[in-house]
Amino acid sequence: MFDNAPIHDADGDAFMTVNGVAFLRLPPYSPNMQPIEGVFNDFKGIIRSLVYHRQSLVDDPHLLQAMAASFLSQRHIVGQFDRVDRVLAAVCAQ
């Protein structure tokens, strides 16, 4: 799977094709296919909620981030990878 990083160019496509490696090139902006984007989105939502309920946390960003991170469980993060697996399976099935 290639994103659109500069290193992932036509030469890389040719190399993969010649060597029989199947690959999928992602669209230019595809956050729904990046598990970390879902985690970051949820993390930002948790931060907004914490600040809404405890505005004093704005004055201590390290504590705010640590508190927000404590709400992200391992299962939650794995769930984002599962979500992306389902999205990719649907794309590959087309």
MOPAC internal coordinates of N, CA, C and O (Angstrom, degrees):
PM7 1SCF
backbone

  N    0.0000 0     0.00 0     0.00 0    0    0    0
  C    1.4413 1     0.00 0     0.00 0    1    0    0
  C    1.5226 1   107.39 1     0.00 0    2    1    0
  O    1.2310 1   120.60 1   -53.47 1    3    2    1
  N    1.3054 1   116.46 1   126.53 1    3    2    1
  C    1.4614 1   122.57 1   179.92 1    5    3    2
  C    1.5148 1   110.07 1  -112.01 1    6    5    3
  O    1.2310 1   120.79 1   -44.68 1    7    6    5
  N    1.3205 1   116.09 1   135.32 1    7    6    5
  C    1.4512 1   118.60 1   166.35 1    9    7    6
  C    1.5241 1   105.74 1   -91.82 1   10    9    7
  O    1.2310 1   119.76 1    17.60 1   11   10    9
  N    1.2953 1   118.07 1  -162.40 1   11   10    9
  C    1.4589 1   119.82 1  -176.62 1   13   11   10
  C    1.5201 1   113.02 1  -104.37 1   14   13   11
  O    1.2310 1   120.74 1  -146.46 1   15   14   13
  N    1.3174 1   116.20 1    33.54 1   15   14   13
  C    1.4663 1   120.22 1   174.67 1   17   15   14
  C    1.5296 1   108.40 1   -64.14 1   18   17   15
  O    1.2310 1   119.95 1   -32.17 1   19   18   17
  N    1.3450 1   117.70 1   147.83 1   19   18   17
  C    1.4627 1   120.71 1  -178.16 1   21   19   18
  C    1.5316 1   113.82 1   -54.99 1   22   21   19
  O    1.2310 1   120.12 1   149.74 1   23   22   21
  N    1.3251 1   117.37 1   -30.26 1   23   22   21
  C    1.4626 1   120.09 1  -178.85 1   25   23   22
  C    1.5323 1   111.68 1   -70.47 1   26   25   23
  O    1.2310 1   119.96 1   158.80 1   27   26   25
  N    1.3101 1   117.69 1   -21.20 1   27   26   25
  C    1.4635 1   122.00 1  -179.38 1   29   27   26
  C    1.5244 1   108.96 1   -90.60 1   30   29   27
  O    1.2310 1   120.95 1  -100.12 1   31   30   29
  N    1.3136 1   115.78 1    79.88 1   31   30   29
  C    1.4580 1   121.36 1  -174.12 1   33   31   30
  C    1.5249 1   111.42 1  -114.00 1   34   33   31
  O    1.2310 1   120.94 1     9.65 1   35   34   33
  N    1.3192 1   115.81 1  -170.35 1   35   34   33
  C    1.4705 1   121.70 1  -178.34 1   37   35   34
  C    1.5257 1   111.37 1   -61.97 1   38   37   35
  O    1.2310 1   119.94 1   146.10 1   39   38   37
  N    1.3236 1   117.72 1   -33.90 1   39   38   37
  C    1.4682 1   120.35 1   177.59 1   41   39   38
  C    1.5291 1   110.49 1   -62.81 1   42   41   39
  O    1.2310 1   120.72 1   139.78 1   43   42   41
  N    1.3084 1   116.23 1   -40.22 1   43   42   41
  C    1.4657 1   120.11 1   177.07 1   45   43   42
  C    1.5151 1   111.65 1   -65.03 1   46   45   43
  O    1.2310 1   120.70 1   139.21 1   47   46   45
  N    1.3337 1   116.27 1   -40.79 1   47   46   45
  C    1.4654 1   120.47 1   176.62 1   49   47   46
  C    1.5270 1   110.11 1   -59.83 1   50   49   47
  O    1.2310 1   120.73 1   134.00 1   51   50   49
  N    1.3256 1   116.21 1   -46.00 1   51   50   49
  C    1.4652 1   121.19 1  -179.12 1   53   51   50
  C    1.5280 1   110.50 1   -62.59 1   54   53   51
  O    1.2310 1   120.40 1   136.42 1   55   54   53
  N    1.3279 1   116.83 1   -43.58 1   55   54   53
  C    1.4633 1   120.97 1   179.24 1   57   55   54
  C    1.5191 1   111.04 1   -59.31 1   58   57   55
  O    1.2310 1   120.96 1   133.84 1   59   58   57
  N    1.3226 1   115.76 1   -46.16 1   59   58   57
  C    1.4613 1   120.33 1  -178.88 1   61   59   58
  C    1.5329 1   110.35 1   -64.42 1   62   61   59
  O    1.2310 1   120.36 1   136.98 1   63   62   61
  N    1.3051 1   116.91 1   -43.02 1   63   62   61
  C    1.4662 1   121.12 1  -179.19 1   65   63   62
  C    1.5204 1   110.98 1   -63.13 1   66   65   63
  O    1.2310 1   120.31 1   132.93 1   67   66   65
  N    1.3287 1   117.02 1   -47.07 1   67   66   65
  C    1.4683 1   121.87 1  -179.08 1   69   67   66
  C    1.5220 1   110.80 1   -60.83 1   70   69   67
  O    1.2310 1   120.45 1   145.57 1   71   70   69
  N    1.3192 1   116.74 1   -34.43 1   71   70   69
  C    1.4622 1   120.94 1  -177.00 1   73   71   70
  C    1.5299 1   113.04 1   -93.47 1   74   73   71
  O    1.2310 1   120.48 1  -170.71 1   75   74   73
  N    1.3179 1   116.68 1     9.29 1   75   74   73
  C    1.4622 1   120.76 1   174.92 1   77   75   74
  C    1.5124 1   114.99 1    70.15 1   78   77   75
  O    1.2310 1   120.17 1  -154.54 1   79   78   77
  N    1.3308 1   117.27 1    25.46 1   79   78   77
  C    1.4618 1   121.30 1  -179.73 1   81   79   78
  C    1.5287 1   108.69 1   -95.89 1   82   81   79
  O    1.2310 1   120.57 1   -59.54 1   83   82   81
  N    1.3152 1   116.51 1   120.46 1   83   82   81
  C    1.4656 1   120.64 1   176.90 1   85   83   82
  C    1.5222 1   108.80 1   -73.96 1   86   85   83
  O    1.2310 1   120.90 1   -41.22 1   87   86   85
  N    1.3121 1   115.89 1   138.78 1   87   86   85
  C    1.4597 1   119.26 1   179.07 1   89   87   86
  C    1.5158 1   109.84 1  -143.94 1   90   89   87
  O    1.2310 1   121.66 1   -19.74 1   91   90   89
  N    1.3061 1   114.43 1   160.26 1   91   90   89
  C    1.4546 1   122.44 1   179.05 1   93   91   90
  C    1.5178 1   107.42 1  -126.93 1   94   93   91
  O    1.2310 1   120.31 1   -55.82 1   95   94   93
  N    1.3163 1   117.01 1   124.18 1   95   94   93
  C    1.4638 1   121.17 1   177.49 1   97   95   94
  C    1.5243 1   107.72 1   -92.75 1   98   97   95
  O    1.2310 1   120.93 1   -55.58 1   99   98   97
  N    1.3092 1   115.83 1   124.42 1   99   98   97
  C    1.4604 1   121.31 1  -179.40 1  101   99   98
  C    1.5265 1   110.37 1   -76.37 1  102  101   99
  O    1.2310 1   120.04 1   -27.23 1  103  102  101
  N    1.3265 1   117.52 1   152.77 1  103  102  101
  C    1.4620 1   120.22 1   173.61 1  105  103  102
  C    1.5277 1   110.26 1   -62.07 1  106  105  103
  O    1.2310 1   120.01 1   -17.29 1  107  106  105
  N    1.3531 1   117.59 1   162.71 1  107  106  105
  C    1.4728 1   120.47 1  -176.85 1  109  107  106
  C    1.5283 1   114.42 1   -51.71 1  110  109  107
  O    1.2310 1   119.81 1   138.04 1  111  110  109
  N    1.2991 1   117.97 1   -41.96 1  111  110  109
  C    1.4582 1   120.36 1   177.85 1  113  111  110
  C    1.5171 1   106.73 1  -128.75 1  114  113  111
  O    1.2310 1   120.50 1   -69.29 1  115  114  113
  N    1.3109 1   116.64 1   110.71 1  115  114  113
  C    1.4670 1   119.98 1  -174.59 1  117  115  114
  C    1.5248 1   111.73 1  -139.18 1  118  117  115
  O    1.2310 1   119.99 1  -114.97 1  119  118  117
  N    1.3387 1   117.62 1    65.03 1  119  118  117
  C    1.4670 1   119.48 1  -179.32 1  121  119  118
  C    1.5200 1   113.20 1   -62.73 1  122  121  119
  O    1.2310 1   120.06 1   155.32 1  123  122  121
  N    1.3405 1   117.49 1   -24.68 1  123  122  121
  C    1.4629 1   119.28 1   179.75 1  125  123  122
  C    1.5244 1   112.07 1   -70.86 1  126  125  123
  O    1.2310 1   120.29 1   171.61 1  127  126  125
  N    1.3425 1   117.06 1    -8.39 1  127  126  125
  C    1.4616 1   120.76 1   177.86 1  129  127  126
  C    1.5288 1   111.94 1  -110.54 1  130  129  127
  O    1.2310 1   120.54 1  -167.25 1  131  130  129
  N    1.3154 1   116.58 1    12.75 1  131  130  129
  C    1.4591 1   122.33 1   179.08 1  133  131  130
  C    1.5297 1   108.40 1  -121.32 1  134  133  131
  O    1.2310 1   119.73 1   -71.50 1  135  134  133
  N    1.3256 1   118.12 1   108.50 1  135  134  133
  C    1.4717 1   119.90 1  -176.41 1  137  135  134
  C    1.5300 1   113.55 1   -55.19 1  138  137  135
  O    1.2310 1   120.19 1   141.57 1  139  138  137
  N    1.3179 1   117.24 1   -38.43 1  139  138  137
  C    1.4657 1   119.39 1  -176.10 1  141  139  138
  C    1.5229 1   111.54 1   -65.19 1  142  141  139
  O    1.2310 1   120.13 1   151.65 1  143  142  141
  N    1.3297 1   117.36 1   -28.35 1  143  142  141
  C    1.4611 1   119.92 1   178.89 1  145  143  142
  C    1.5235 1   110.75 1   -64.19 1  146  145  143
  O    1.2310 1   120.20 1   141.22 1  147  146  145
  N    1.3352 1   117.23 1   -38.78 1  147  146  145
  C    1.4625 1   120.18 1   176.48 1  149  147  146
  C    1.5172 1   111.79 1   -65.55 1  150  149  147
  O    1.2310 1   120.79 1   140.75 1  151  150  149
  N    1.3338 1   116.09 1   -39.25 1  151  150  149
  C    1.4680 1   120.44 1   178.25 1  153  151  150
  C    1.5296 1   109.71 1   -64.73 1  154  153  151
  O    1.2310 1   120.58 1   134.41 1  155  154  153
  N    1.3493 1   116.50 1   -45.59 1  155  154  153
  C    1.4713 1   119.94 1   179.16 1  157  155  154
  C    1.5284 1   110.88 1   -61.78 1  158  157  155
  O    1.2310 1   120.21 1   140.00 1  159  158  157
  N    1.3133 1   117.21 1   -40.00 1  159  158  157
  C    1.4550 1   120.76 1   179.74 1  161  159  158
  C    1.5320 1   110.48 1   -61.52 1  162  161  159
  O    1.2310 1   120.62 1   133.94 1  163  162  161
  N    1.3192 1   116.42 1   -46.06 1  163  162  161
  C    1.4648 1   120.23 1   178.36 1  165  163  162
  C    1.5256 1   111.18 1   -65.86 1  166  165  163
  O    1.2310 1   120.67 1   140.80 1  167  166  165
  N    1.3307 1   116.32 1   -39.20 1  167  166  165
  C    1.4656 1   121.92 1   179.08 1  169  167  166
  C    1.5321 1   110.11 1   -59.87 1  170  169  167
  O    1.2310 1   120.54 1   135.08 1  171  170  169
  N    1.3373 1   116.57 1   -44.92 1  171  170  169
  C    1.4623 1   120.50 1   178.77 1  173  171  170
  C    1.5272 1   110.98 1   -63.47 1  174  173  171
  O    1.2310 1   120.50 1   141.67 1  175  174  173
  N    1.3355 1   116.66 1   -38.33 1  175  174  173
  C    1.4638 1   119.79 1   177.65 1  177  175  174
  C    1.5228 1   111.87 1   -64.14 1  178  177  175
  O    1.2310 1   120.75 1   140.47 1  179  178  177
  N    1.3171 1   116.17 1   -39.53 1  179  178  177
  C    1.4701 1   120.57 1   177.67 1  181  179  178
  C    1.5298 1   109.77 1   -64.61 1  182  181  179
  O    1.2310 1   120.34 1   137.07 1  183  182  181
  N    1.3338 1   116.95 1   -42.93 1  183  182  181
  C    1.4706 1   120.40 1   178.38 1  185  183  182
  C    1.5265 1   110.34 1   -59.99 1  186  185  183
  O    1.2310 1   120.40 1   134.44 1  187  186  185
  N    1.3379 1   116.85 1   -45.56 1  187  186  185
  C    1.4723 1   119.53 1   179.28 1  189  187  186
  C    1.5290 1   110.98 1   -59.53 1  190  189  187
  O    1.2310 1   120.75 1   137.79 1  191  190  189
  N    1.3093 1   116.18 1   -42.21 1  191  190  189
  C    1.4648 1   120.22 1  -179.70 1  193  191  190
  C    1.5305 1   111.30 1   -65.42 1  194  193  191
  O    1.2310 1   120.90 1   136.07 1  195  194  193
  N    1.3334 1   115.88 1   -43.93 1  195  194  193
  C    1.4652 1   118.97 1   179.36 1  197  195  194
  C    1.5283 1   111.24 1   -61.66 1  198  197  195
  O    1.2310 1   120.41 1   136.33 1  199  198  197
  N    1.3265 1   116.82 1   -43.67 1  199  198  197
  C    1.4675 1   120.96 1  -179.23 1  201  199  198
  C    1.5266 1   110.24 1   -66.18 1  202  201  199
  O    1.2310 1   120.41 1   143.36 1  203  202  201
  N    1.3207 1   116.82 1   -36.64 1  203  202  201
  C    1.4625 1   120.30 1   178.35 1  205  203  202
  C    1.5242 1   110.51 1   -60.86 1  206  205  203
  O    1.2310 1   120.74 1   138.63 1  207  206  205
  N    1.3298 1   116.19 1   -41.37 1  207  206  205
  C    1.4646 1   120.33 1  -177.19 1  209  207  206
  C    1.5266 1   113.60 1   -86.56 1  210  209  207
  O    1.2310 1   120.24 1   155.69 1  211  210  209
  N    1.3365 1   117.14 1   -24.31 1  211  210  209
  C    1.4744 1   121.01 1  -179.74 1  213  211  210
  C    1.5132 1   108.98 1  -141.20 1  214  213  211
  O    1.2310 1   120.50 1   -97.47 1  215  214  213
  N    1.3229 1   116.65 1    82.53 1  215  214  213
  C    1.4603 1   121.95 1  -175.19 1  217  215  214
  C    1.5248 1   113.06 1   -60.98 1  218  217  215
  O    1.2310 1   120.02 1   157.62 1  219  218  217
  N    1.3069 1   117.57 1   -22.38 1  219  218  217
  C    1.4742 1   120.58 1   179.76 1  221  219  218
  C    1.5273 1   111.81 1   -64.82 1  222  221  219
  O    1.2310 1   119.99 1   160.96 1  223  222  221
  N    1.3370 1   117.62 1   -19.04 1  223  222  221
  C    1.4677 1   120.45 1   179.32 1  225  223  222
  C    1.5275 1   112.56 1   -65.47 1  226  225  223
  O    1.2310 1   120.48 1   158.97 1  227  226  225
  N    1.3249 1   116.69 1   -21.03 1  227  226  225
  C    1.4702 1   119.78 1   177.82 1  229  227  226
  C    1.5235 1   110.19 1   -60.53 1  230  229  227
  O    1.2310 1   120.35 1   149.46 1  231  230  229
  N    1.3191 1   116.94 1   -30.54 1  231  230  229
  C    1.4663 1   121.42 1  -179.18 1  233  231  230
  C    1.5250 1   113.18 1   -77.89 1  234  233  231
  O    1.2310 1   119.91 1   170.57 1  235  234  233
  N    1.3157 1   117.77 1    -9.43 1  235  234  233
  C    1.4654 1   121.60 1   179.51 1  237  235  234
  C    1.5382 1   108.52 1  -134.00 1  238  237  235
  O    1.2310 1   120.18 1  -101.73 1  239  238  237
  N    1.3509 1   117.25 1    78.27 1  239  238  237
  C    1.4654 1   120.27 1  -173.99 1  241  239  238
  C    1.5243 1   114.15 1   -61.99 1  242  241  239
  O    1.2310 1   120.18 1   149.83 1  243  242  241
  N    1.3372 1   117.25 1   -30.17 1  243  242  241
  C    1.4593 1   119.18 1   178.94 1  245  243  242
  C    1.5267 1   111.05 1   -67.82 1  246  245  243
  O    1.2310 1   120.65 1   136.96 1  247  246  245
  N    1.3035 1   116.37 1   -43.04 1  247  246  245
  C    1.4662 1   120.54 1   176.66 1  249  247  246
  C    1.5221 1   109.89 1   -64.59 1  250  249  247
  O    1.2310 1   120.61 1   137.66 1  251  250  249
  N    1.3249 1   116.43 1   -42.34 1  251  250  249
  C    1.4633 1   120.86 1   179.19 1  253  251  250
  C    1.5276 1   110.91 1   -58.15 1  254  253  251
  O    1.2310 1   120.37 1   132.34 1  255  254  253
  N    1.3184 1   116.91 1   -47.66 1  255  254  253
  C    1.4598 1   120.52 1  -179.88 1  257  255  254
  C    1.5284 1   111.74 1   -66.13 1  258  257  255
  O    1.2310 1   120.57 1   139.89 1  259  258  257
  N    1.3211 1   116.52 1   -40.11 1  259  258  257
  C    1.4645 1   120.13 1   178.99 1  261  259  258
  C    1.5263 1   110.42 1   -64.28 1  262  261  259
  O    1.2310 1   120.33 1   137.78 1  263  262  261
  N    1.3145 1   116.98 1   -42.22 1  263  262  261
  C    1.4619 1   120.11 1   179.13 1  265  263  262
  C    1.5302 1   110.17 1   -64.60 1  266  265  263
  O    1.2310 1   120.75 1   136.46 1  267  266  265
  N    1.3252 1   116.17 1   -43.54 1  267  266  265
  C    1.4658 1   119.86 1  -179.93 1  269  267  266
  C    1.5293 1   110.35 1   -62.53 1  270  269  267
  O    1.2310 1   120.43 1   136.96 1  271  270  269
  N    1.3274 1   116.79 1   -43.04 1  271  270  269
  C    1.4687 1   120.73 1  -179.87 1  273  271  270
  C    1.5261 1   111.12 1   -62.10 1  274  273  271
  O    1.2310 1   120.27 1   148.42 1  275  274  273
  N    1.3243 1   117.08 1   -31.58 1  275  274  273
  C    1.4666 1   119.61 1  -178.77 1  277  275  274
  C    1.5241 1   112.19 1   -66.45 1  278  277  275
  O    1.2310 1   120.12 1   162.40 1  279  278  277
  N    1.3325 1   117.38 1   -17.60 1  279  278  277
  C    1.4612 1   120.94 1   178.06 1  281  279  278
  C    1.5257 1   112.87 1   -85.69 1  282  281  279
  O    1.2310 1   120.22 1   169.54 1  283  282  281
  N    1.3363 1   117.18 1   -10.46 1  283  282  281
  C    1.4671 1   121.04 1   179.14 1  285  283  282
  C    1.5221 1   108.61 1   -92.19 1  286  285  283
  O    1.2310 1   120.77 1   -67.07 1  287  286  285
  N    1.3133 1   116.13 1   112.93 1  287  286  285
  C    1.4622 1   120.03 1   179.67 1  289  287  286
  C    1.5261 1   110.31 1   -89.71 1  290  289  287
  O    1.2310 1   120.77 1   -15.38 1  291  290  289
  N    1.3086 1   116.14 1   164.62 1  291  290  289
  C    1.4620 1   120.89 1   176.45 1  293  291  290
  C    1.5284 1   109.37 1   -59.67 1  294  293  291
  O    1.2310 1   120.30 1   138.27 1  295  294  293
  N    1.3001 1   117.02 1   -41.73 1  295  294  293
  C    1.4691 1   120.75 1   179.92 1  297  295  294
  C    1.5287 1   110.92 1   -62.56 1  298  297  295
  O    1.2310 1   120.95 1   142.56 1  299  298  297
  N    1.3257 1   115.79 1   -37.44 1  299  298  297
  C    1.4638 1   119.90 1   178.69 1  301  299  298
  C    1.5337 1   110.25 1   -62.02 1  302  301  299
  O    1.2310 1   120.41 1   134.99 1  303  302  301
  N    1.3130 1   116.81 1   -45.01 1  303  302  301
  C    1.4622 1   121.07 1  -179.12 1  305  303  302
  C    1.5216 1   110.66 1   -67.99 1  306  305  303
  O    1.2310 1   120.14 1   136.70 1  307  306  305
  N    1.3191 1   117.33 1   -43.30 1  307  306  305
  C    1.4703 1   120.84 1   176.65 1  309  307  306
  C    1.5263 1   109.50 1   -60.29 1  310  309  307
  O    1.2310 1   120.32 1   144.09 1  311  310  309
  N    1.3223 1   117.00 1   -35.91 1  311  310  309
  C    1.4605 1   121.33 1   177.92 1  313  311  310
  C    1.5187 1   112.52 1   -59.09 1  314  313  311
  O    1.2310 1   120.47 1   145.31 1  315  314  313
  N    1.3340 1   116.71 1   -34.69 1  315  314  313
  C    1.4656 1   119.83 1   177.31 1  317  315  314
  C    1.5288 1   110.45 1   -66.71 1  318  317  315
  O    1.2310 1   120.18 1   141.90 1  319  318  317
  N    1.3308 1   117.26 1   -38.10 1  319  318  317
  C    1.4650 1   120.15 1   176.78 1  321  319  318
  C    1.5240 1   110.37 1   -67.10 1  322  321  319
  O    1.2310 1   120.30 1   140.70 1  323  322  321
  N    1.3332 1   117.03 1   -39.30 1  323  322  321
  C    1.4631 1   120.64 1   176.38 1  325  323  322
  C    1.5278 1   110.73 1   -61.91 1  326  325  323
  O    1.2310 1   120.68 1   138.73 1  327  326  325
  N    1.3313 1   116.31 1   -41.27 1  327  326  325
  C    1.4688 1   121.14 1   178.86 1  329  327  326
  C    1.5225 1   110.46 1   -60.13 1  330  329  327
  O    1.2310 1   120.59 1   134.24 1  331  330  329
  N    1.3285 1   116.47 1   -45.76 1  331  330  329
  C    1.4635 1   120.36 1  -179.90 1  333  331  330
  C    1.5264 1   110.63 1   -66.08 1  334  333  331
  O    1.2310 1   120.01 1   142.52 1  335  334  333
  N    1.3214 1   117.59 1   -37.48 1  335  334  333
  C    1.4727 1   120.06 1   175.95 1  337  335  334
  C    1.5242 1   110.84 1   -57.81 1  338  337  335
  O    1.2310 1   120.27 1   138.81 1  339  338  337
  N    1.3245 1   117.08 1   -41.19 1  339  338  337
  C    1.4668 1   120.33 1   179.54 1  341  339  338
  C    1.5307 1   110.87 1   -67.42 1  342  341  339
  O    1.2310 1   120.39 1   139.20 1  343  342  341
  N    1.3277 1   116.86 1   -40.80 1  343  342  341
  C    1.4690 1   120.92 1   178.73 1  345  343  342
  C    1.5263 1   109.70 1   -62.80 1  346  345  343
  O    1.2310 1   120.41 1   133.50 1  347  346  345
  N    1.3250 1   116.82 1   -46.50 1  347  346  345
  C    1.4654 1   120.23 1  -179.46 1  349  347  346
  C    1.5234 1   111.76 1   -65.54 1  350  349  347
  O    1.2310 1   119.91 1   141.47 1  351  350  349
  N    1.3159 1   117.78 1   -38.53 1  351  350  349
  C    1.4644 1   120.63 1   177.54 1  353  351  350
  C    1.5241 1   110.18 1   -61.41 1  354  353  351
  O    1.2310 1   120.43 1   139.64 1  355  354  353
  N    1.3142 1   116.79 1   -40.36 1  355  354  353
  C    1.4743 1   120.79 1   178.84 1  357  355  354
  C    1.5282 1   110.26 1   -66.13 1  358  357  355
  O    1.2310 1   120.17 1   139.24 1  359  358  357
  N    1.3303 1   117.27 1   -40.76 1  359  358  357
  C    1.4703 1   121.19 1   179.50 1  361  359  358
  C    1.5171 1   110.40 1   -65.76 1  362  361  359
  O    1.2310 1   120.48 1   136.70 1  363  362  361
  N    1.3175 1   116.69 1   -43.30 1  363  362  361
  C    1.4707 1   121.21 1  -178.51 1  365  363  362
  C    1.5279 1   112.23 1   -69.51 1  366  365  363
  O    1.2310 1   120.38 1   153.15 1  367  366  365
  N    1.3279 1   116.88 1   -26.85 1  367  366  365
  C    1.4657 1   120.63 1  -178.95 1  369  367  366
  C    1.5250 1   112.00 1   -75.52 1  370  369  367
  O    1.2310 1   120.09 1   165.17 1  371  370  369
  N    1.3090 1   117.43 1   -14.83 1  371  370  369
  C    1.4767 1   120.51 1  -177.24 1  373  371  370
  C    1.4931 1   111.88 1   -75.32 1  374  373  371
  O    1.2310 1   120.10 1   180.00 1  375  374  373

